[in-house]
């Protein structure tokens, strides 16, 4: 027996989740050229301000798990403080090998609040 129309609609809604954005910081907490590590949903995320544009990537460097949120930011490139691996904060790609990536998260601004997709 085929599922009823209301059941099919409910199943489709479960598959199509709406993005949930969570406040993680305020603009004034991250100066231009700076970064900060935030946590949401049990995951550490590195949040950066590059020329007034905010970017969020996974905090753990793929090399040895170094804290990217503590790295130096030059333009849109962050340097891992442990071993110098470099990542583009806009794409998550390694500068040396674009096939190597850390996860990126969507960022929204709501007034002075910074929200990231959880």
C-alpha positions in Angstrom: 0.0 0.0 0.0 1.4 3.4 -1.0 1.8 6.0 1.8 -0.9 8.7 2.0 -0.2 12.2 0.6 0.3 13.7 4.2 2.8 10.9 5.1 4.8 11.5 1.9 4.9 15.3 2.6 6.1 14.7 6.1 8.8 12.3 4.8 10.0 15.0 2.3 10.1 17.7 5.0 12.4 15.4 7.1 14.8 15.2 4.2 14.8 19.0 3.6 16.2 20.5 6.8 16.2 24.3 7.0 19.6 25.7 7.9 19.9 26.7 11.6 22.1 29.6 12.4 23.5 30.1 15.9 25.0 33.2 17.5 28.6 32.6 18.3 30.1 36.0 18.8 29.8 39.8 18.3 31.6 41.8 15.6 33.6 43.8 18.1 35.1 40.5 19.6 37.1 39.8 16.4 39.2 42.7 15.1 40.0 43.0 11.4 42.8 40.5 10.7 41.9 38.5 13.8 40.4 35.1 14.7 38.7 33.4 17.5 37.7 29.8 18.4 34.1 29.3 19.1 32.1 26.2 20.0 28.7 25.2 18.9 27.0 21.8 18.9 30.1 20.3 20.5 32.3 21.3 17.6 35.2 23.9 17.7 35.1 26.3 14.9 37.6 29.0 13.9 36.0 32.3 13.1 37.9 35.0 11.3 37.5 38.7 10.3 39.2 39.4 7.0 38.6 43.0 5.9 35.2 43.1 7.6 34.1 39.8 6.0 33.6 36.9 8.5 34.5 33.3 7.7 34.1 30.1 9.7 36.1 26.9 9.2 36.8 23.8 11.3 39.3 24.7 14.0 41.4 21.5 13.6 44.3 21.6 11.1 44.2 18.3 9.1 48.0 17.9 9.6 48.1 17.3 13.3 44.9 19.0 14.7 46.5 22.4 15.4 44.1 25.1 16.6 43.5 27.2 13.4 41.6 29.9 15.4 44.9 30.7 17.1 46.8 31.1 13.8 47.9 34.2 12.1 45.6 35.6 9.5 47.1 37.3 6.4 44.3 38.4 4.1 42.2 35.3 3.7 45.0 32.9 4.6 45.4 31.5 8.1 48.6 29.8 9.2 48.4 26.9 11.6 50.3 27.9 14.7 51.7 24.4 15.2 53.4 23.5 11.9 52.7 26.3 9.5 50.1 24.7 7.2 48.1 27.4 5.4 44.4 27.5 4.6 42.1 29.8 2.7 39.4 30.8 5.2 36.9 31.5 2.4 37.1 28.0 0.9 38.8 25.8 3.6 41.3 24.7 1.0 45.0 24.2 1.8 47.1 26.8 0.0 49.7 24.1 -0.9 47.2 21.4 -2.0 43.5 22.5 -2.7 42.4 18.8 -2.5 43.1 19.0 1.2 40.4 20.9 3.0 38.9 21.7 6.3 35.1 22.2 6.6 33.6 25.6 6.0 30.5 27.0 7.7 28.1 29.6 6.4 28.2 32.9 8.3 25.4 35.5 8.7 25.5 38.8 10.4 22.5 40.1 12.3 23.3 43.6 13.5 26.4 43.2 15.6 25.9 39.5 16.1 27.8 36.8 14.1 25.9 33.6 13.4 27.1 30.4 11.9 25.3 27.5 10.4 25.1 24.7 13.0 
